[in-house]
Amino acid sequence: MSKYRKKPVVVDAYQLTLEKCYVNAGLSKPFRVGHRTFYINFRRDYAVIETLEGDMRVEIGDWIITGVMGEKYPCKPDIFAQTYEKVEEV
């Protein structure tokens, strides 16, 4: 089996907090992927992201990553810490 390394890509990401859920509870935040509009739907203690693969639940502490095509998806904190490192903004 061959081995592959992820290309170095800088992504935008933020960690879902209880405060962010509470402040946005009941709101649907739109985002575009190509010509389609998707939503992050906030509840009191979690969020749901619409993705091409279906709805994905985001728990408090999970990271929400914006991919290279504008898509958003959740990532568990331990996986995020192993995969990403903070970069200095230019």
N, C-alpha and C positions, 0 to 999 in steps of 0.2 A: 504494500500500500504506500502511496506517495504522501509526503507531508506538505502542508501549505501554511503560509503565514498570512494573516489579515493585512491588507494594505493599510498604511497609516492614513486614516481619515479623521478629520476633526468634526465632531458632532456637537449639537446643542443638546443639553440635557438639564433636567431639574428633578429634584427629589420631591415626591408627593408627601405633604405634611397634613396633619389633622387640621391645622389652621387654613391651609389652602382649600381643603375640602369644605370646611365649614363656611368660609367666606363665599365660595362658589356653588354651594349646594343648590341643586335644582337648575343650574345653568348648563347649557351645551355650548362649548367653545369650538367653533369651526376651524378646520385647516384643510388646505388643498393638497392633493396628490395628483399631478397632471391636470386633467379636466374634471376630476371628481372632488366633491366636498365630503369630508368625513368629520366626525365630532368626537370630542372628549366630553362625556357626560358625568358631571360631578354629583356625588351623593354626600351624605354627612360624614361618612368614615371610609369611603373608597371612591374610585372613579372607574368608568368603563370607556375604553378607547375602541372606536370603530376602526377595523383594519380590513385589508383585502382578504384576510383569512378568517374574518368574523370578529365578534366582539371579544375584547380581552379585559379582564378585571385587573385593576391596579390597586394594590394595597398600600396603606400608609407605610412610608419608608422605601417603597419601590421607586426606581428612577423612570422618568418618561424621556425617551430619546427621540430626537428628530433625525431620521435617516437622510441619506444623500438625495433621495427623490422627494423629500418633504414629508414622508410617511412618519407616523409616530407609533412607538411600541414600548411596552413596559419591559423593565429589566430588574431582576432581584438584586438587592444591594451587594451580596457576596460576588455574584457574577460581574456586576458593574465594576467593583473594586479590582477584580482580577483582569478585566479587559480594558479599562480606560484609566487614564491619568489626566489630571488637570493640566491645561496648557495656559501659558501666559497670553493674554489678549494683546494684540498689536495696535 
